[in-house]
Amino acid sequence: MWHYVFWISLGLLVYMLLGYPLILLVVRRLRRRRSVPAEPEELPTVTCIIPAHNEERVLQAKLENALALDYPRDRLEIVVASDGSADRTVEIAQSFAPRGVRVLEFSARRGKASVLNDACAEATGQVLCLCDANVMFQRDALQHLVRPLDDTQVGAVTGVVLLASEESNFGEGESFYYLLERAVQLAESDVGSLMGVDGGMYVIRRELFQALPAETILDDFAISMQAVRNGQRVVYQPLARATESGTPTATQEFRRRLRMAAGTVQILKWGYFPRLRQPVLLWQFLSHKLVRWVGPWLLLTLLLANIALWSAGPFFQGLLVAQLAVYATALVAAVYVPLRGTRVTGVVFYFVMSQFAMALGVIRGLLNLQKVTWVQAERLSDGSAEPRPTEQISP
């Protein structure tokens, strides 16, 4: 029995980390789909919605950034939707009203999904641009985002949101993770569709937005998967770039990833995934999302099976030593922060920390223990830094 457990766990982990990306690259070469047609004659009208809860630190910079976008001003509506803010968020937003910014003030804090439902119902644009208050767009980002929508099969478009993580105490591991993730997204976009969007910056056709249940945890994932289930593709536009202020500590990142895992379990329970008649998209969902969510349990079963097979020979002994070394390295890095600054140790720490957070998040999601409202994390900056060239990915 332990041999079966060992090889199944190892095989699925190898597929998750290496197999799926490699298959994607091969399929991409055979079936590459371009999602950036010629520039349309007329840009669509866009409503940029900025949900905000206690965002006084970044909101002024965000609104200046939105007003400076290289997009026809008469075709861009900017809306700030305050979710029970108790600081100067509404005051700052209202100071931009003479410059055309609409302010929707909701006195009771209900959660992001409820705020988005109301804000999207008020929107007048043909396209909704949903973004976070701490995400600063490059001037041409919005034009690049809406261009693929000229393809009638494309329902939503996401871009590159670069985290300002160089000042955090886990930046090396995070940067490496997102570099690989964007490469996978680029290949997925060309092969079929992305399985989700970056909630910090994406656009979706207004008619595709469906009101979310008030208890929705991951609104961006739910919205994008609704588009996919309706037969529309979600594509990746690497020319659309923005920066986001990161979280300075691994503890805050742990909580963020725990929330994400709980939210993904919720999406699964609601059945927000590709239909059986969408075989390519269903394969992408199972490979990129579902296998990843069970990754922590595969690591656990692999470790337990490996311990049980210690006497089976040098291969099993060597692999067990390697596993224990990985976990020991992550534990030491958790205690001694400077070790996270090196590429190898930083990647190991971030991987193990993320898996642990995912395991707890799955449990919270299954038991419905995750709160809908989010806790504002401390940030490194106002997010206005320019993207670092080393993190850019070529199309």
N, C-alpha and C positions, 0 to 999 in steps of 0.2 A: 504493500500500500504506500509506504513512504517513497518508494521509487516513483510511483505514479504522481504523487503530490509534488515531488521535487521537480520532475521534468515538465509537468504542466505549468507549474508556477514559473520556472525559469524560462520556458518557451514564451509564455505570455508577456513576461517582463522584457525579454529581448525584442519581441514584436513591438511592444509599446515604445521602447527607447530607440530601437534601430530599424526594425522591420518595416513598420508603417511609413516612416519618413523615406526610406529607400524605395519602397514600392511607389510612393507618391512621385518621387523624382523620375522614376522610369515611366510611369503612366503619363506624367506631365510632358515628357518628350514625345510620347506617341500621340497624345491627345491634348495639345495645348490650346486653351481657349483664351482669346484676347477679349478683355472687357472694357477697353478704353477706345471707343469709336472716335471718329472725327469730332472736332469741337462743334457743338450744336449752334444753330443760328441765334437762338435766344436762350439765355439761362433761365431755369425755372425760378419761381418765387420760393423763398426759403424762410421758414420760421425757426430761428435759433432759440432753443429753450434751455435755460440754465436753472436747474433745480438748486435751491440753496437753503441750507440750515446752518446758521451762525457762521457765515462766510465773510465777515467784515475784513479779515486780514487780506483776502485775495480778490474780493469782488470788484473793487475799483480798477485794479489792473486787468481783470478779466473783461470788464465792459469796455475799457479803452482798447483792449486787444480786439474785441468783437467789432467795434466801430471802425477800426483801422483795416479791416479785412478788404482785400482786393475783390470786391463783389458789388454790383450795382446797388446803391443804397436804396433805390426805390423798389428793389426786388428782395430786400432783406428785412425781416421783422425780428427784433430781439426782445425776448421775454424773460424776465426773472421771476421765478415762482418760489416764494419763500415758504418753507415748511415749518411754521411755528418758531421762527428765529427769535431769539431773546437778546440779540446784540444789535449792532448798527446796520445789519444787512439790508433791511428795508429802507432805512434812511439813505444809505449810500445808493441803492438802486433808484430811489425816487429822485435823487439829485441828477440822474441821467435822463429823466423824463423829458426835459426840454430838447434833448438830442434824439428823441424818438424811441427810447427804451420803455417798454410796457412792464408794469410791475403788478404781479398777482400776489397779494398778501393773504396767506391762510394762517389765521391766528392759532389754531389747534395743530399740534404736530401729529401727523397721521402716517408718515412714511413716504418714501420717494414714489412708489407706485401710484398712490392716490393723487399726489401732486402732479405727476405726469399725465394721469388721466384727465384732470381738469385743465391743465395747461394745453395739452394737445387738442382738447375740445374747443379751446379759444383760438387756436392757431388759424391763420389765414393763408399760409404758404402751401404750395403744391408739394413741397418737400419739408420734412421735419429734420432739423439738425439738433441732435441731443448731445449735450456735453456737460462736463463737470466744471465747477467754478474755478478749480485750480489748474485747469488745462488751458495752455496758451497756444493758439493756432499760429502757424506761419501765415503770412499775408495771403498767399495763394492757395491755402489748404482747402477752403470751401469750394473754390472753383474746381479743384482736382477731385473733390469728393462727389460733386453732382454730375460730373462728366459721364461716368459709366452708366448713369441712369437713363441715358439716351437709348441704351439697349433695353427693350421692353421685358426681357427675361430677368433683368437685374432689379431687385427690390430694395436692397440696402447696400451701403458701402461703408467700410471702415478704413481708417488710415493708420499711420505710425505714430503712436504716442510714446515718446522717449522719456523714461524716468530719470529725474535728476538724483540719482542714487549714489553719486561719488562721495557724498558726505555722510552717508548712512553707515552703520556698523555691519552691514551685510552686502554692500554694493557689488563686490566682485561676483558673487554667486548669482545675484539678481540680474546683473547685466548679461551674463553668459546665458542664463535661462531665456531671457527675452529675445536675445539674438537668435537662438535656435527656434523659438516659438514663431518668430516672424518669418523665418525661412520656411517652416511648415505651412504657415498661413498662405504664403505666396504660392506654394505648390498646390495647396487645396483650392485656392481661388481659380487657378488655371484648369484644374481637373474637373471640379464640380462646383462646390460652394463652401464657404467658410462655415464652421460650426460655432457661430457666435460672432460677436463684435467686441471691440474695445469700447467699453461704456464711457470712456472719457471723450470720445469723438467719433460720431458716426451719423449717417443720414439714412432716412427711410422714406419711401413714398407715403404721403399722408394717408392714402386710402388703405394702406396695409396695416396701419396701427390699429390694434384692437385693445379695448379697455382691459387693463390688468386687474386680477384679483387684488384686493387691498393688502392681502398678506404676502404678496410677492416679495421675495428677498433679492433675487438677481433680475432686475427689470430688463437690463440690456440683453441678457441671454434669452429671456422669455420672449421679448419683442422680436429678436432675430430669428428664433426658431418658429415663431408664428409665420413669419414671412416665408421661411423654407417650406413649411407644411402647406402653404398656399401656392406652392409651385414656383416661387421666385428664388433667384440666387442671391446670396450674400457674397460680395467680392471684396478683395483687398486692394487698396490703392496706395502703393508705396510712395507716390509723389505727394500725398497729403500728409503733412507732418505737423506735430505739435509737441510741446513739452509739458510734463506734469511734475509737480514737486512731490518727491518721494517721502516715505516715512523714515525717521531717523533710527529707529530701533527694531531689532528682530522681533521683540514682543508685539509691537504694533503690526508688523507684517504677518506674524503668526495669527493674530486675531482676524486680520483681513482675509487671509487664505482659509481660515476656519469658516468664516461667514460665506465665502464663495462655495466651499464644499457643501455646506448645509443648503445653500440655494440651489445647487445642481441636483441634489437629491429631491428637492421640492419639484423641480422641473420634470424629473423622471416620473415622479408620482402622478403628476398632472398629464403625462403623456405628450409633452411638448418635444417630440423628436420626429425625424423623417418617417414618412409612411412606407409601407411595404412596397408600394408601387414606385418608390424612389430608391432603387437598389444602390446606386453609387453614393448617394447622400447618406443612406442608412449605414453603408460600410464606413464612410468617413466618420459618422457619429459614433459608431461602436468602437472604432479604432482610436480616434483622437480623444473622445470624451469618456465613454463607459469603461474601457480598459484602464484608463488613467485613474478613474475614481476608485477602482478596486485595487489599484497599485499598492497601497499600504498593506492590504490583506495578503496580496501575493508575496510581498517582501516578508511578511510574518510567517506565512506557510513555508516559504523557501527556507527561512532560517530554522524553523522547527524540524522540517524534513532533513535538512543538512546535518543538524545535531544528531538526529536518529540514525543517519547513515555514516557517521564518523568512521566506523570500522570497515566501511565498504571500499576503502582504498585511498591513495594519495590525491586523486582528483577532488573527491568530496572533502577531504581534510584541507586541501589548499583553498578551496572555495569558501569553506567555513571561516578559515583564518582571514581571508580577504573581506568577508562580510563583517566580521567582528572588528577588523581594522577600520572599516568605513564608519561604523557606528561609534567606535572609540574616538576617531578623529572629530566627528561631529560633536560629541559630548565635550571633548576638550575645548573645541572652538566655541561652544556655548558658554563655557566658563571663562575662557581667556579670549577676549574680544579681538586683540590684535591679530590672532591667527586667521581671522576671516578676511584679512586684507590680501592674502595670497590667492592666486587663481585656483589652485587645486583644492586647498583647504576651504576656500570660500564657496566653491561649487559643491563640495561634499556637504558642508554645513547647510547650505540653502536647500539642497535636495532632501536631506533627512528632515530638516525642520518643516519643509513643505509637506512631506509625506505624513508626518505626525499630525500636523494641523488638519490635513485632509481626512485622516482617520477619525479624529475627534469631530470634525465637521459633518462627516457622514452620519455619525451616531446622533448628533444634535438634529440633523435633518430628519432622520428616521423617527425620532421621538418628538419632533415639532418643538424643539427647545430654543430655536434661534429667533431673536426679536426682529421685527420688521424694520423698526427705526434704527438708524446707524449712529455710532458714536464718532464724533469728529476727532480724527487722529491729529496729533501734532505733526507739523510739516516742516521741511527743511528750509523752504523759501516760498516766495509767492508764485513760483513756477514759471517765471518769465525768462529763464535762461534759454539760450539758443541750443538746439540739438547738437550733440557731439558727432562729428563726421564719422568716427569709428563705429557708430552704432547704426549707420544707414545701410540699407539692403538694396541692392540693385534689382530692378524688375526683370 
